[in-house]
């Protein structure tokens, strides 16, 4: 039977899905498809956030409810959590639901999931298996530790929690690369087992915690020195010693090799918490770019966009587009595109209404918003992406070639007059129309405000003077350990007026160039620490007590 075909029986179907070791980007395409159609999502707590992002908004998550105690109470004492999970899967499937059972790593390596599959088979419930990347394979790859080489080194996988004397003995007498699944506080004991079984104490070893996530941390040692290395790093003893780790034992994990292959933890902003104070729509592409540098972006809207108080002026201008009143329309922001698009939709218009009208966009992001609307701009600045840059490329009005001398300029209520004055100087008549209002957003949650003022963020990106004023107004001034990055001189001046030290300046007034500049700053900071023989730390780890909190 095809597991992806519609199920016409009374019972539902179950997809046993591997969610990988932690990085959301490691989900397969088939996993995303299955999650999008799930009625019920039953996921291991470690990967719930990873998979829930791809599920429908109101998908049922009974396992989480059981854990929270809000509903679906946990069965009586004496019944294991694993049995509870199996019961939830079977109950939902019997009710005709499409169930996704998501597990950490790969379901084929989870013995408990195998029991759940057998239960489905016994009752004739249709199920499918979507493989995932196993932690024992994915984590070493992210740690820069290849498990095999051109000589075809043998690889052995062992779970220290259930390994017996025979397992250790076989591994101890072998020269295979050993991948050991264990916990942080038990890794030294596992190393001891290997040495007792015959491995040399100077055999290289790497230990990785929180693999494939931006919390990943890897230590390089030997079987004989790992206990001292973890103690010297002040990792142990720790209340979090029970967290899982992947240890790789063998020549492939040698420090000299890993220094060249550690691609993930060496990203310029690895693990940095970066505050992005923009509207959510504006922050999305910037956050994606920061993630590519290894950062953890935290979006905090500082302004909210609202319709103009008096919409009549905007209504007349949109009607003028249709009746041929304008030669040009100039968009100076993504929000301006959104405002005009919403007004078009209100009137039942679409991109065809721009036929015969020349369209200008102030920069790449605004141009992308127009293209998404179905409009290809005729003019985008070739240099600086700003009102001044747009004016440099804007043609003067020529009564011979331009049958109409009027420009429609939809913009914010607080926009500067630079573009209007420049267009008038070029001979154009300008209908300067308030398309939307910008107002200060509501304060972020208390936890975020405390992180801002207490140094919990490593950097903050200011993309305008208003984001500086509004962030300080709704959340307080960032701590002095936080790296301050500004998009241009005017924004930097405003930041300094609010008592902030500006560390990074974008070479161009572009949010993506600003992110690049911050990444360059982070890379230089990392290189300086390595050259000095110092540990690579994040700016937030410089605040008092941060080292203790970082381990908690």
RAUR-V90229 format. One record per residue. RES is the residue in three letters. SS is DSSP state (a for helix, b for strand, c for the rest). PSI is psi in whole degrees, 0 to 359 (* if undefined). D_CENTER is the distance of its C-alpha to the mean C-alpha in whole Angstrom. Layout:
res=RES ss=SS psi=PSI d_center=D_CENTER
res=RES ss=SS psi=PSI d_center=D_CENTER
This chain:
res=UNK ss=c psi=138 d_center=38
res=UNK ss=c psi=115 d_center=34
res=UNK ss=c psi=342 d_center=32
res=UNK ss=c psi=353 d_center=30
res=UNK ss=c psi=156 d_center=33
res=UNK ss=c psi=138 d_center=34
res=UNK ss=c psi=117 d_center=35
res=UNK ss=c psi=4 d_center=39
res=UNK ss=c psi=172 d_center=40
res=UNK ss=c psi=330 d_center=40
res=UNK ss=c psi=164 d_center=37
res=UNK ss=c psi=209 d_center=33
res=UNK ss=b psi=157 d_center=31
res=UNK ss=b psi=133 d_center=29
res=UNK ss=b psi=115 d_center=26
res=UNK ss=b psi=115 d_center=25
res=UNK ss=b psi=130 d_center=21
res=UNK ss=b psi=121 d_center=20
res=UNK ss=c psi=3 d_center=16
res=UNK ss=b psi=183 d_center=16
res=UNK ss=c psi=351 d_center=16
res=UNK ss=c psi=326 d_center=12
res=UNK ss=c psi=120 d_center=9
res=UNK ss=a psi=334 d_center=8
res=UNK ss=a psi=351 d_center=9
res=UNK ss=a psi=0 d_center=13
res=UNK ss=c psi=142 d_center=14
res=UNK ss=c psi=164 d_center=17
res=UNK ss=a psi=320 d_center=18
res=UNK ss=a psi=324 d_center=21
res=UNK ss=a psi=316 d_center=18
res=UNK ss=a psi=319 d_center=16
res=UNK ss=a psi=314 d_center=20
res=UNK ss=a psi=319 d_center=21
res=UNK ss=a psi=323 d_center=19
res=UNK ss=a psi=337 d_center=19
res=UNK ss=c psi=7 d_center=23
res=UNK ss=c psi=139 d_center=23
res=UNK ss=c psi=325 d_center=25
res=UNK ss=b psi=133 d_center=25
res=UNK ss=b psi=117 d_center=22
res=UNK ss=b psi=106 d_center=23
res=UNK ss=b psi=148 d_center=20
res=UNK ss=c psi=140 d_center=20
res=UNK ss=a psi=326 d_center=19
res=UNK ss=a psi=336 d_center=16
res=UNK ss=a psi=11 d_center=15
res=UNK ss=a psi=313 d_center=15
res=UNK ss=a psi=328 d_center=12
res=UNK ss=a psi=314 d_center=11
res=UNK ss=a psi=330 d_center=13
res=UNK ss=a psi=333 d_center=14
res=UNK ss=c psi=338 d_center=11
res=UNK ss=c psi=0 d_center=14
res=UNK ss=c psi=167 d_center=17
res=UNK ss=c psi=156 d_center=19
res=UNK ss=c psi=322 d_center=19
res=UNK ss=c psi=30 d_center=22
res=UNK ss=c psi=142 d_center=22
res=UNK ss=b psi=130 d_center=24
res=UNK ss=c psi=74 d_center=23
res=UNK ss=a psi=329 d_center=26
res=UNK ss=a psi=321 d_center=25
res=UNK ss=a psi=319 d_center=23
res=UNK ss=a psi=322 d_center=26
res=UNK ss=a psi=318 d_center=28
res=UNK ss=a psi=319 d_center=26
res=UNK ss=a psi=339 d_center=26
res=UNK ss=c psi=11 d_center=29
res=UNK ss=c psi=323 d_center=29
res=UNK ss=c psi=177 d_center=30
res=UNK ss=c psi=59 d_center=31
res=UNK ss=c psi=150 d_center=33
res=UNK ss=c psi=138 d_center=33
res=UNK ss=c psi=168 d_center=36
res=UNK ss=c psi=159 d_center=39
res=UNK ss=c psi=146 d_center=39
res=UNK ss=c psi=342 d_center=39
res=UNK ss=c psi=123 d_center=37
res=UNK ss=c psi=160 d_center=34
res=UNK ss=a psi=323 d_center=31
res=UNK ss=a psi=319 d_center=30
res=UNK ss=a psi=321 d_center=33
res=UNK ss=a psi=316 d_center=32
res=UNK ss=a psi=314 d_center=29
res=UNK ss=a psi=320 d_center=31
res=UNK ss=a psi=320 d_center=33
res=UNK ss=a psi=318 d_center=31
res=UNK ss=a psi=310 d_center=30
res=UNK ss=a psi=319 d_center=33
res=UNK ss=a psi=315 d_center=34
res=UNK ss=a psi=320 d_center=31
res=UNK ss=a psi=320 d_center=33
res=UNK ss=a psi=333 d_center=36
res=UNK ss=c psi=7 d_center=35
res=UNK ss=c psi=17 d_center=34
res=UNK ss=c psi=154 d_center=31
res=UNK ss=b psi=111 d_center=28
res=UNK ss=b psi=134 d_center=26
res=UNK ss=b psi=121 d_center=23
res=UNK ss=b psi=103 d_center=23
res=UNK ss=b psi=131 d_center=20
res=UNK ss=b psi=157 d_center=21
res=UNK ss=c psi=138 d_center=19
res=UNK ss=b psi=232 d_center=19
res=UNK ss=c psi=132 d_center=22
res=UNK ss=a psi=334 d_center=25
res=UNK ss=a psi=343 d_center=28
res=UNK ss=a psi=10 d_center=27
res=UNK ss=c psi=106 d_center=27
res=UNK ss=a psi=329 d_center=31
res=UNK ss=a psi=324 d_center=31
res=UNK ss=a psi=325 d_center=29
res=UNK ss=a psi=322 d_center=32
res=UNK ss=a psi=321 d_center=34
res=UNK ss=a psi=322 d_center=32
res=UNK ss=a psi=318 d_center=33
res=UNK ss=a psi=324 d_center=36
res=UNK ss=a psi=319 d_center=37
res=UNK ss=a psi=315 d_center=35
res=UNK ss=a psi=321 d_center=38
res=UNK ss=a psi=330 d_center=41
res=UNK ss=a psi=3 d_center=40
res=UNK ss=c psi=23 d_center=40
res=UNK ss=c psi=128 d_center=36
res=UNK ss=b psi=133 d_center=34
res=UNK ss=b psi=159 d_center=31
res=UNK ss=b psi=162 d_center=29
res=UNK ss=b psi=125 d_center=27
res=UNK ss=b psi=106 d_center=23
res=UNK ss=c psi=153 d_center=23
res=UNK ss=c psi=173 d_center=20
res=UNK ss=c psi=120 d_center=19
res=UNK ss=c psi=144 d_center=21
res=UNK ss=a psi=323 d_center=20
res=UNK ss=a psi=342 d_center=23
res=UNK ss=a psi=315 d_center=22
res=UNK ss=a psi=319 d_center=18
res=UNK ss=a psi=313 d_center=18
res=UNK ss=a psi=324 d_center=21
res=UNK ss=a psi=319 d_center=20
res=UNK ss=a psi=338 d_center=17
res=UNK ss=a psi=357 d_center=19
res=UNK ss=c psi=33 d_center=21
res=UNK ss=c psi=96 d_center=24
res=UNK ss=c psi=140 d_center=26
res=UNK ss=c psi=340 d_center=28
res=UNK ss=c psi=163 d_center=30
res=UNK ss=c psi=187 d_center=32
res=UNK ss=c psi=338 d_center=35
res=UNK ss=c psi=359 d_center=37
res=UNK ss=c psi=44 d_center=36
res=UNK ss=c psi=137 d_center=35
res=UNK ss=c psi=145 d_center=36
res=UNK ss=b psi=130 d_center=32
res=UNK ss=b psi=136 d_center=33
res=UNK ss=b psi=135 d_center=31
res=UNK ss=b psi=136 d_center=32
res=UNK ss=b psi=110 d_center=31
res=UNK ss=c psi=338 d_center=32
res=UNK ss=c psi=334 d_center=32
res=UNK ss=c psi=12 d_center=35
res=UNK ss=c psi=140 d_center=36
res=UNK ss=c psi=180 d_center=40
res=UNK ss=a psi=325 d_center=43
res=UNK ss=a psi=317 d_center=43
res=UNK ss=a psi=312 d_center=39
res=UNK ss=a psi=320 d_center=39
res=UNK ss=a psi=317 d_center=43
res=UNK ss=a psi=321 d_center=42
res=UNK ss=a psi=326 d_center=39
res=UNK ss=a psi=330 d_center=41
res=UNK ss=c psi=2 d_center=43
res=UNK ss=c psi=155 d_center=41
res=UNK ss=c psi=17 d_center=39
res=UNK ss=c psi=153 d_center=36
res=UNK ss=b psi=126 d_center=33
res=UNK ss=b psi=128 d_center=32
res=UNK ss=b psi=112 d_center=28
res=UNK ss=b psi=122 d_center=29
res=UNK ss=b psi=121 d_center=27
res=UNK ss=b psi=196 d_center=28
res=UNK ss=b psi=163 d_center=26
res=UNK ss=a psi=317 d_center=26
res=UNK ss=a psi=354 d_center=30
res=UNK ss=a psi=1 d_center=31
res=UNK ss=a psi=325 d_center=30
res=UNK ss=a psi=323 d_center=33
res=UNK ss=a psi=321 d_center=35
res=UNK ss=a psi=320 d_center=34
res=UNK ss=a psi=319 d_center=35
res=UNK ss=a psi=322 d_center=38
res=UNK ss=a psi=319 d_center=39
res=UNK ss=a psi=320 d_center=38
res=UNK ss=a psi=317 d_center=41
res=UNK ss=a psi=329 d_center=43
res=UNK ss=c psi=354 d_center=43
res=UNK ss=c psi=349 d_center=44
res=UNK ss=c psi=146 d_center=41
res=UNK ss=c psi=142 d_center=41
res=UNK ss=c psi=336 d_center=40
res=UNK ss=c psi=12 d_center=39
res=UNK ss=c psi=128 d_center=37
res=UNK ss=b psi=150 d_center=33
res=UNK ss=b psi=138 d_center=30
res=UNK ss=b psi=147 d_center=26
res=UNK ss=b psi=124 d_center=25
res=UNK ss=b psi=129 d_center=21
res=UNK ss=b psi=148 d_center=19
res=UNK ss=c psi=40 d_center=16
res=UNK ss=c psi=143 d_center=16
res=UNK ss=c psi=3 d_center=13
res=UNK ss=c psi=169 d_center=10
res=UNK ss=c psi=1 d_center=10
res=UNK ss=c psi=2 d_center=13
res=UNK ss=c psi=141 d_center=15
res=UNK ss=b psi=135 d_center=18
res=UNK ss=b psi=135 d_center=21
res=UNK ss=b psi=137 d_center=25
res=UNK ss=b psi=130 d_center=27
res=UNK ss=b psi=204 d_center=31
res=UNK ss=b psi=170 d_center=34
res=UNK ss=c psi=325 d_center=35
res=UNK ss=c psi=341 d_center=38
res=UNK ss=c psi=356 d_center=35
res=UNK ss=a psi=322 d_center=32
res=UNK ss=a psi=315 d_center=34
res=UNK ss=a psi=322 d_center=34
res=UNK ss=a psi=314 d_center=31
res=UNK ss=a psi=325 d_center=29
res=UNK ss=a psi=318 d_center=32
res=UNK ss=a psi=328 d_center=32
res=UNK ss=c psi=0 d_center=28
res=UNK ss=c psi=32 d_center=29
res=UNK ss=c psi=325 d_center=26
res=UNK ss=c psi=148 d_center=29
res=UNK ss=c psi=152 d_center=31
res=UNK ss=c psi=149 d_center=28
res=UNK ss=c psi=340 d_center=28
res=UNK ss=c psi=22 d_center=24
res=UNK ss=c psi=343 d_center=27
res=UNK ss=c psi=358 d_center=26
res=UNK ss=c psi=144 d_center=23
res=UNK ss=b psi=148 d_center=23
res=UNK ss=b psi=160 d_center=23
res=UNK ss=b psi=121 d_center=23
res=UNK ss=b psi=136 d_center=26
res=UNK ss=b psi=127 d_center=28
res=UNK ss=b psi=127 d_center=31
res=UNK ss=c psi=172 d_center=33
res=UNK ss=a psi=335 d_center=34
res=UNK ss=a psi=339 d_center=30
res=UNK ss=a psi=14 d_center=29
res=UNK ss=c psi=144 d_center=31
res=UNK ss=a psi=318 d_center=29
res=UNK ss=a psi=323 d_center=31
res=UNK ss=a psi=317 d_center=29
res=UNK ss=a psi=327 d_center=26
res=UNK ss=a psi=330 d_center=26
res=UNK ss=a psi=338 d_center=26
res=UNK ss=a psi=0 d_center=23
res=UNK ss=c psi=82 d_center=20
res=UNK ss=c psi=333 d_center=18
res=UNK ss=c psi=306 d_center=14
res=UNK ss=c psi=348 d_center=16
res=UNK ss=c psi=6 d_center=17
res=UNK ss=c psi=148 d_center=14
res=UNK ss=c psi=330 d_center=15
res=UNK ss=c psi=33 d_center=13
res=UNK ss=c psi=122 d_center=12
res=UNK ss=c psi=356 d_center=11
res=UNK ss=c psi=132 d_center=12
res=UNK ss=b psi=115 d_center=11
res=UNK ss=b psi=125 d_center=11
res=UNK ss=b psi=128 d_center=13
res=UNK ss=b psi=94 d_center=12
res=UNK ss=c psi=76 d_center=16
res=UNK ss=c psi=176 d_center=16
res=UNK ss=c psi=154 d_center=16
res=UNK ss=a psi=320 d_center=14
res=UNK ss=a psi=320 d_center=15
res=UNK ss=a psi=330 d_center=15
res=UNK ss=a psi=338 d_center=12
res=UNK ss=a psi=305 d_center=10
res=UNK ss=a psi=326 d_center=11
res=UNK ss=a psi=319 d_center=10
res=UNK ss=a psi=320 d_center=7
res=UNK ss=a psi=319 d_center=6
res=UNK ss=a psi=318 d_center=9
res=UNK ss=a psi=321 d_center=8
res=UNK ss=a psi=322 d_center=5
res=UNK ss=a psi=338 d_center=8
res=UNK ss=c psi=2 d_center=10
res=UNK ss=c psi=4 d_center=9
res=UNK ss=c psi=165 d_center=8
res=UNK ss=b psi=95 d_center=6
res=UNK ss=b psi=144 d_center=7
res=UNK ss=b psi=108 d_center=9
res=UNK ss=b psi=125 d_center=11
res=UNK ss=c psi=104 d_center=14
res=UNK ss=c psi=129 d_center=17
res=UNK ss=c psi=343 d_center=20
res=UNK ss=b psi=149 d_center=22
res=UNK ss=b psi=146 d_center=23
res=UNK ss=b psi=128 d_center=24
res=UNK ss=b psi=158 d_center=27
res=UNK ss=c psi=159 d_center=30
res=UNK ss=c psi=152 d_center=33
res=UNK ss=c psi=324 d_center=36
res=UNK ss=c psi=103 d_center=39
res=UNK ss=c psi=354 d_center=37
res=UNK ss=a psi=321 d_center=41
res=UNK ss=a psi=318 d_center=40
res=UNK ss=a psi=320 d_center=37
res=UNK ss=a psi=316 d_center=39
res=UNK ss=a psi=320 d_center=42
res=UNK ss=a psi=318 d_center=39
res=UNK ss=a psi=320 d_center=38
res=UNK ss=a psi=325 d_center=41
res=UNK ss=a psi=329 d_center=42
res=UNK ss=a psi=318 d_center=40
res=UNK ss=a psi=325 d_center=41
res=UNK ss=a psi=2 d_center=45
res=UNK ss=c psi=29 d_center=45
res=UNK ss=c psi=336 d_center=45
res=UNK ss=c psi=147 d_center=42
res=UNK ss=c psi=324 d_center=42
res=UNK ss=b psi=155 d_center=38
res=UNK ss=b psi=132 d_center=35
res=UNK ss=b psi=123 d_center=33
res=UNK ss=b psi=123 d_center=29
res=UNK ss=c psi=5 d_center=28
res=UNK ss=c psi=162 d_center=24
res=UNK ss=a psi=324 d_center=22
res=UNK ss=a psi=326 d_center=23
res=UNK ss=a psi=319 d_center=27
res=UNK ss=a psi=315 d_center=26
res=UNK ss=a psi=319 d_center=25
res=UNK ss=a psi=316 d_center=28
res=UNK ss=a psi=320 d_center=30
res=UNK ss=a psi=317 d_center=28
res=UNK ss=a psi=322 d_center=29
res=UNK ss=a psi=322 d_center=32
res=UNK ss=a psi=311 d_center=33
res=UNK ss=a psi=326 d_center=32
res=UNK ss=a psi=325 d_center=34
res=UNK ss=a psi=1 d_center=37
res=UNK ss=c psi=23 d_center=36
res=UNK ss=c psi=165 d_center=36
res=UNK ss=c psi=192 d_center=33
res=UNK ss=a psi=341 d_center=32
res=UNK ss=a psi=341 d_center=36
res=UNK ss=a psi=346 d_center=37
res=UNK ss=a psi=1 d_center=36
res=UNK ss=c psi=128 d_center=39
res=UNK ss=c psi=358 d_center=41
res=UNK ss=c psi=135 d_center=39
res=UNK ss=b psi=138 d_center=37
res=UNK ss=b psi=131 d_center=33
res=UNK ss=b psi=145 d_center=32
res=UNK ss=b psi=139 d_center=28
res=UNK ss=c psi=340 d_center=27
res=UNK ss=c psi=184 d_center=25
res=UNK ss=a psi=317 d_center=22
res=UNK ss=a psi=320 d_center=20
res=UNK ss=a psi=320 d_center=23
res=UNK ss=a psi=319 d_center=24
res=UNK ss=a psi=321 d_center=21
res=UNK ss=a psi=322 d_center=22
res=UNK ss=a psi=317 d_center=25
res=UNK ss=a psi=323 d_center=25
res=UNK ss=a psi=334 d_center=23
res=UNK ss=a psi=346 d_center=26
res=UNK ss=c psi=17 d_center=28
res=UNK ss=c psi=123 d_center=30
res=UNK ss=c psi=117 d_center=30
res=UNK ss=c psi=146 d_center=30
res=UNK ss=c psi=337 d_center=34
res=UNK ss=b psi=123 d_center=33
res=UNK ss=b psi=134 d_center=30
res=UNK ss=c psi=136 d_center=30
res=UNK ss=c psi=342 d_center=31
res=UNK ss=c psi=240 d_center=30
res=UNK ss=c psi=131 d_center=29
res=UNK ss=c psi=82 d_center=26
res=UNK ss=c psi=177 d_center=28
res=UNK ss=a psi=320 d_center=31
res=UNK ss=a psi=319 d_center=33
res=UNK ss=a psi=323 d_center=32
res=UNK ss=a psi=320 d_center=33
res=UNK ss=a psi=327 d_center=36
res=UNK ss=a psi=329 d_center=37
res=UNK ss=a psi=353 d_center=36
res=UNK ss=c psi=130 d_center=38
res=UNK ss=c psi=146 d_center=41
res=UNK ss=c psi=157 d_center=44
res=UNK ss=c psi=132 d_center=46
res=UNK ss=c psi=111 d_center=49
res=UNK ss=c psi=341 d_center=51
res=UNK ss=c psi=316 d_center=53
res=UNK ss=c psi=342 d_center=49
res=UNK ss=c psi=103 d_center=47
res=UNK ss=c psi=336 d_center=49
res=UNK ss=c psi=142 d_center=47
res=UNK ss=c psi=18 d_center=46
res=UNK ss=b psi=141 d_center=44
res=UNK ss=b psi=133 d_center=40
res=UNK ss=b psi=122 d_center=38
res=UNK ss=b psi=91 d_center=35
res=UNK ss=b psi=129 d_center=33
res=UNK ss=b psi=184 d_center=31
res=UNK ss=b psi=161 d_center=30
res=UNK ss=c psi=341 d_center=32
res=UNK ss=c psi=13 d_center=31
res=UNK ss=c psi=153 d_center=31
res=UNK ss=c psi=169 d_center=34
res=UNK ss=c psi=7 d_center=37
res=UNK ss=a psi=312 d_center=36
res=UNK ss=a psi=318 d_center=36
res=UNK ss=a psi=310 d_center=38
res=UNK ss=a psi=319 d_center=41
res=UNK ss=a psi=321 d_center=40
res=UNK ss=a psi=320 d_center=41
res=UNK ss=a psi=320 d_center=44
res=UNK ss=a psi=331 d_center=45
res=UNK ss=c psi=1 d_center=44
res=UNK ss=c psi=8 d_center=47
res=UNK ss=c psi=149 d_center=44
res=UNK ss=b psi=137 d_center=45
res=UNK ss=b psi=127 d_center=41
res=UNK ss=b psi=97 d_center=41
res=UNK ss=b psi=106 d_center=38
res=UNK ss=b psi=131 d_center=36
res=UNK ss=b psi=108 d_center=34
res=UNK ss=b psi=335 d_center=32
res=UNK ss=b psi=160 d_center=29
res=UNK ss=b psi=144 d_center=29
res=UNK ss=b psi=127 d_center=27
res=UNK ss=b psi=158 d_center=27
res=UNK ss=b psi=134 d_center=25
res=UNK ss=c psi=168 d_center=23
res=UNK ss=c psi=153 d_center=23
res=UNK ss=c psi=147 d_center=22
res=UNK ss=c psi=172 d_center=19
res=UNK ss=c psi=157 d_center=20
res=UNK ss=a psi=322 d_center=22
res=UNK ss=a psi=319 d_center=19
res=UNK ss=a psi=319 d_center=17
res=UNK ss=a psi=319 d_center=21
res=UNK ss=a psi=321 d_center=22
res=UNK ss=a psi=322 d_center=19
res=UNK ss=a psi=310 d_center=19
res=UNK ss=a psi=334 d_center=23
res=UNK ss=a psi=2 d_center=23
res=UNK ss=c psi=21 d_center=21
res=UNK ss=c psi=346 d_center=18
res=UNK ss=c psi=145 d_center=15
res=UNK ss=c psi=330 d_center=16
res=UNK ss=b psi=159 d_center=16
res=UNK ss=b psi=137 d_center=16
res=UNK ss=b psi=118 d_center=16
res=UNK ss=b psi=120 d_center=19
res=UNK ss=c psi=1 d_center=20
res=UNK ss=c psi=164 d_center=23
res=UNK ss=a psi=325 d_center=26
res=UNK ss=a psi=328 d_center=25
res=UNK ss=a psi=327 d_center=22
res=UNK ss=a psi=306 d_center=23
res=UNK ss=a psi=316 d_center=26
res=UNK ss=a psi=321 d_center=24
res=UNK ss=a psi=314 d_center=22
res=UNK ss=a psi=324 d_center=25
res=UNK ss=a psi=322 d_center=27
res=UNK ss=a psi=343 d_center=24
res=UNK ss=a psi=347 d_center=23
res=UNK ss=c psi=172 d_center=25
res=UNK ss=c psi=133 d_center=25
res=UNK ss=c psi=147 d_center=22
res=UNK ss=c psi=154 d_center=24
res=UNK ss=c psi=351 d_center=25
res=UNK ss=c psi=345 d_center=23
res=UNK ss=c psi=132 d_center=20
res=UNK ss=b psi=126 d_center=20
res=UNK ss=b psi=122 d_center=21
res=UNK ss=b psi=129 d_center=20
res=UNK ss=b psi=148 d_center=22
res=UNK ss=c psi=342 d_center=22
res=UNK ss=c psi=176 d_center=26
res=UNK ss=a psi=320 d_center=29
res=UNK ss=a psi=317 d_center=29
res=UNK ss=a psi=319 d_center=26
res=UNK ss=a psi=320 d_center=27
res=UNK ss=a psi=317 d_center=30
res=UNK ss=a psi=319 d_center=29
res=UNK ss=a psi=316 d_center=27
res=UNK ss=a psi=324 d_center=30
res=UNK ss=a psi=336 d_center=32
res=UNK ss=c psi=15 d_center=30
res=UNK ss=c psi=20 d_center=30
res=UNK ss=c psi=142 d_center=27
res=UNK ss=c psi=121 d_center=27
res=UNK ss=c psi=120 d_center=25
res=UNK ss=c psi=330 d_center=24
res=UNK ss=b psi=134 d_center=22
res=UNK ss=b psi=131 d_center=24
res=UNK ss=c psi=139 d_center=22
res=UNK ss=c psi=340 d_center=25
res=UNK ss=c psi=154 d_center=25
res=UNK ss=c psi=66 d_center=24
res=UNK ss=c psi=135 d_center=21
res=UNK ss=a psi=327 d_center=17
res=UNK ss=a psi=326 d_center=16
res=UNK ss=a psi=328 d_center=19
res=UNK ss=a psi=316 d_center=18
res=UNK ss=a psi=320 d_center=14
res=UNK ss=a psi=318 d_center=17
res=UNK ss=a psi=320 d_center=19
res=UNK ss=a psi=320 d_center=17
res=UNK ss=a psi=319 d_center=16
res=UNK ss=a psi=320 d_center=19
res=UNK ss=a psi=315 d_center=20
res=UNK ss=a psi=320 d_center=18
res=UNK ss=a psi=317 d_center=20
res=UNK ss=a psi=321 d_center=23
res=UNK ss=a psi=318 d_center=23
res=UNK ss=a psi=313 d_center=22
res=UNK ss=a psi=321 d_center=25
res=UNK ss=a psi=320 d_center=27
res=UNK ss=a psi=316 d_center=26
res=UNK ss=a psi=317 d_center=27
res=UNK ss=a psi=326 d_center=30
res=UNK ss=c psi=355 d_center=31
res=UNK ss=c psi=18 d_center=31
res=UNK ss=c psi=156 d_center=28
res=UNK ss=c psi=146 d_center=25
res=UNK ss=c psi=118 d_center=22
res=UNK ss=c psi=163 d_center=21
res=UNK ss=c psi=155 d_center=18
res=UNK ss=a psi=323 d_center=20
res=UNK ss=a psi=341 d_center=19
res=UNK ss=a psi=359 d_center=21
res=UNK ss=a psi=347 d_center=24
res=UNK ss=c psi=154 d_center=25
res=UNK ss=c psi=132 d_center=28
res=UNK ss=c psi=0 d_center=27
res=UNK ss=a psi=328 d_center=23
res=UNK ss=a psi=321 d_center=24
res=UNK ss=a psi=316 d_center=25
res=UNK ss=a psi=328 d_center=22
res=UNK ss=a psi=331 d_center=20
res=UNK ss=a psi=348 d_center=22
res=UNK ss=c psi=* d_center=22
